[in-house]
Amino acid sequence: MENSDIFNLLGEERENYFNAVVPPIMQSSNFCFSTVQEMREKLQNEFTSHFYTRVNNPTVEILRKKIAALEGSEDCLVFSSGSAAIAAAVFHLVKSGDHVVCVQKPYSWTDKLLNELLSQYGISATMVPGSDTEKIFAAIKPNTKLIYLESPNSVTLELQDIVAVTKVAKAKNITTILDNSFSTPLYQKPLEMGVDIVVHSASKFLNGHSDVVAGVLCTSSKRIRAIFHSEFMTLGGIISPNDAWLMLRGLRTLSLRLNHSTDSTEKIVRFLEEHPKIEHINYPFSKKYNPQYELAKKQMKRGGAMFSALLKTDSIDKVDRFCNALKYFLLACSWGGYETLIFPTSALYSSENYRKIDRPINLIRFYVGLEDADLLIHDLEQALELI
């Protein structure tokens, strides 16, 4: 391969920006033209031209090419949030009278989209246990247009048999979407297993620094163009050039970050599997606790950097005491950055929302960042003594 070919890989045409090693931020809302004819020609194909940043921006375009290459898709669109990417994909596929099959306990805003927002427009959804493939099949109706998967999901980490589901979906002309935020393209390749559309909350691992909110949608060029000219341009959920540049920076260390965090997670999970104060652990590669362990090994390269655990207590006070005693686990939502986090279900419990929560009070989600694994284990050890 010639040097010029290397420089031109995935949008980094450095001769176009003074041979800078790092692509610049094209922080411009507008792009101008020399003649009316040039302007007219650019308007004829806004998908590939640079006319207005709400439509297409050079920095965002580089990011799109890199994420598509990672996911193994023909093209990709980047949105201002994972929710925006998910909504654009779903809205593109369903209309009034259609039916959606979705796994139980998905990302909360996916749940609200399917069961609250779309129901106002005559679109119904059936939520099924994702780990039970036969129940997914049984939920399919003649008007089912979409099967929505999240494997593993982001709290209790159930998996779906992706190959089995997509095989049946294709036979019935049903489109499949899979949220691949947990595994990233490095640990799971849904498109190779027959999934039609892959979505991500790019705020998580893909960015990896807890400073950008973004979403990604990966699929065929034909479908990307269709969504681009409809939901993407109409709803306007775009990412800024500055945030796209930050994501480009994050992608360069994705493998290093993810592998380091996963190494630490595996060590921490092994420690907790044997701890007397732990009732259960949800982790794809936990041979002791995960009944889907063999499926995880089949579909995923590694188990990732997040797990959830049930403490051996039914007391909110004791759960809170454990969480408050941790020194190196930040109490925060989201995940995928450099810092280690916990999100306890007990935080969701209140007099107003208690009946809406379908998760046990002793369930805690752990995300492992880049801190030393032994330091984190020692922290867990001292906090567990308080239960």
N, C-alpha and C positions, 0 to 999 in steps of 0.2 A: 504494500500500500504506500502510495506517495505521501509526502508530508502534507501537501495541500489537501489530500483527501482526509487525513486525520483532522486537520484544522476545521474542515467543513462538516464534521460529524454532528448530527442532531442539532442543527441550527446554529452552531458556533462558527459562523463565517467571519473569522476575525479580521479579514482584510476589509470588511465593511465598517469596522469600528476601531481603526487605528492599530490593529493587531494587539489590542489589549487582551491579556490572558483571561480576565473575567469579563463576561458580557456586561455592557452598561445598562443602567436603568433608563428606558425610554419613557421618562415621566412627562409625556405630552398627551393631552386629550385629543388634539387635532393634528392632522397631517395635511400639508398644502401641496398645490400642483402648479405646474408652469403654464398650462393652458386649460381651457374648458374641455377640450377633447380628452386630455389626460385624465381630468376629473371624471368625465363621463365614462371612460374605460374602467377606472378604478371602481366606480359605483356599480358596474355591471357584475363584479365578482368581489364582494366585500369579504368573502370567506378567506381569500388568499391575499388580498390587497390590504394596505394600511390607509384607512380613510378616517376612522374615528375609533378611539380606544375602547369605547363601549362595545365595539364589534370585534376588532382585532388589533392587538398591540404587539410590536416586535419582541419585547421581553417575555410576554405571556406566550407568544408563539414558540420561542425556544423551549420554555417549560413544557408546553404541550408535547413537543416532539420527544423530549426525554422521558416523560412519564409513559407515553404510548410505547416507547421502546422497552421500558422496564416491564410493563404489563403484557407486552406481546400483542398489542392491539394495533389496528391500522391507523387509528387516530384517537384523539382525546380532547375533551373540553375541560377547562378549569373554571371553577365557580367561587363565589365569595364564601361559601360554607359547604359542608357535607350535606346539610339539609337541602340547600339549593340544588345541588347536583342530583340528589335522590328525587326531589320533587320534579325536576325537569324531565328526568327519565320516565318516571311514572306517568306524569301528565301526557307525555308523548304517546304512551302505549294504550291508554284506556279512555273510554268515553262512557257516557250515560248508558246504563244497562249492563255494563261489563262487570266481571267478577275477578277478584284477586285472591290468590292463596299466599299467605305469608306465615313465616315461622313465628311462634310465640316469643315474647320477650325480646323484640328487636330494639334497636335504638329508639328511644322514647319519641323522637319527632317523626320517625318513620311510622310508628304506631299511631300517632295523632293524625298524620297525613292520611293514612288508609282508613282509619276508623271514625274520624271526626270530620275532616275537611272534605274528603272525596264522597262521603256518604250524603253530603248536601247536594251532590250533583248526580245522584242515582247510581253510584258505583259502590258495590258491596265488597266486603273482605271477610275471609275466613282465616282465623289464626289457628295454627296447628303446631303440635310439638315437633320441632325440627328434627329431633333425633329419631323419630318414627316415620320412616319413608312411606310405609303403607298408609299412614294417616294423611300424609301429603297427597298421595294419589287419590285416596277416598274423598278428599275435599274438592277435587276437580269437578267442575260443572260444565255443561255445554257452552256457557257464556264466559268461562274462565279465559282471560287473555294474558295473565301475568302470574308467574310464581316468583315470589320475592324471598331470597335466601340471605342468611347472615351466618357464615360459617368460618370460624366459631363466632358466636355472638359475644358481646362485649361485657357481659356480667356473669352469667352462669356457664358460658363457654360451650354450649351444645354445638355439635357439628351436624351437618347434613351429608348424606351420601350424594355428592355432587354429580358424579357420572350417572348414577341410577336415575336421579331426578331429571337431569337434562335430556337423557335418552327418551324418557316418556314425554317430556314437554315438547320435544321436537316432533315426535310422532303425532302429537295432538295439535301442532301449530301454536303452541303457547310460548311466549317469550319469557326468558329467565333473567333476573337481575341478581347479582350477588355482591354484598358489601364485603370487600376484602381488606378493610382497614386493619383488622387484627393481625393478619399474617403478612401483609404487604406482598408485592410481586416477588420478593426474594424468597419467601417461605411457602407460597401457594400460587398456582397458575390456573385460575378458574376458566379462562378462555380456552385453554388446552383441554379442559374437561367438559367442554360443551356449553358453557355459560355464554349468553348473548351479550350482556352488558355488565361491566364491573364498575362499581362505585367505591369511592373512598372518602372518608373524612380526612382530608390531607393535613388538617391541623395536627394530626397525630404523628405517626412515624415518618411520613414522607417529608414533612417540614422538620419536625424533631427538635425544635428549640422553644416551644411554647410562646411564640411571638407572632404567629400568623394563624388566622382562621381561614380555611379554604376547603374546597371540595373538588373531586375529580370524577369524570365519567369517561370510561374507555369502551370502545366498541368498533364496529366496522366504519369505514369512511362514509359509506352511503347513509348509515344511520346518524353519524355525527353531523353530516351536512344537513340532514332533515331536522335534527334537534336544534342545530345552530340557527337555521333560518326561521324557526318557529319559537320554541320555548326560550332558548338562550337569548335571542335578540329582543323578544317581546318582554320577558320578565326582567331582564337586565341584571341578573345576579352575578356580576363580573368580579374578578379579582383585580386589585390595583397592580400597576407595573412594579411598584416598590415591593409589595408582598410576593409577587412572582419572582423577583430577584432574590428575596430572602429564601424562597423555596428552592431555587436553583442552588443556592449555597448549602441548604440542608440536604439535598439529594446527594451531594458529593461525599457525604459521610454516612449515608444511610446504612451501608453494609457494616461499617465499623461500629456504629452506634447499636444497631439491632443485634449483632452477634455478641457484643459485650454485655448488653442488657439481658439477652437470653441466657448466656453463660451464668450470669449471676442469679437469674430467676431459677434455673434448674437446681442450683446449689441451695437456694432458699427453700424451694419446694421440697427437696429431699429432707432438709432439716425439719420442716413443719409436718411432713408426713409421719414422722415418728414422735411428734410432741404430744403429750397427754392432754393438753388444753385445746387441741384442734380436733373438731368433730369430723370435718370433711374438707377436701380440697377439690376445686374445679380447675383443672389444667389439662390441656389436650394430651400432653406426654406424661401424665401421671399414671403409671402402670397400676399402682395400688388402688387408685380411686376412680379412674375414668373408664366406664364400660365401653366407650368408643375409642379406646386406645389404639386398636389395630387400624381403625378407619383413619384416625389422625396420622398414623405412620404412613398410611397409603397416600393420603391427600396432601400432607404438609411436610415440608423439609425439616422444620424444627417447630417447637412448641410456642415460641414467642416469649414476650417479656411481661405478660400480664396473667394474673390468676385471681381467683376469689376463694375465700375460705370461710367456713362456719366455725366460730368459736364455740367451745363447749360450755355454753351458758345460755339462759333464756332471760337474762337481765339486761335491759337497756343501760342501766347505770354501769354495769361491769364492762359492757362493750365500749361505752363512752370513756370509761377509765383507762381501758387498754389503749384506745386511739389517742387520747390526750397525753398518755405517758410516752408515746413514741417521739424520739428526738430528730430522727432523720427521714421520717415519712411525712410529707406535707399533706395536710387535709385539703384536698382540692379535687375538682372534677377534671375531665379530660384525661389525657395520657399521651405517651409517645415522645415526651421531651427528655431532657437530660436529668431531670429531678425525679426522685422516687416519691410516689403518691399513694394515698389510700382514700377510698370513698366508702364510708360505712352506710349500710341501709338505714341504720338507726337515725341518721341525719334527716331522712325523709319523713320520719314519723312525727306527727303532730295531731292535735285534736281535730284539725280541719281535714287533713289528708290521710289519716290512719287507715281508713277502710279502702282507700285506693291502692295501697301498697300490697303487692302480691309476693313480696320477698320476705324471708324470715329476718327478724331483727338482728340476729347474730351473724349475718352475712356481710363480709367486707371484701371489697375489690382492691387488689394490690397491683400497682404498676411499679416495676423496678427500673430505675434510671441508671446513671453511670457511676454511682457511688460504689465503694468497695463492698463486695458481698459479705465479707466477714463482719464488717462494721454494721451492716443492716441486720445480720443474724443476731449479733449481740444486742442490738436495739430491740428486736422482737422478743428476745429471751427475757430481758428485764421487764418489758411491758406485759408479757404473758403471766409473769409471776403475780400480777395484780388481780387476775381473774379468780 
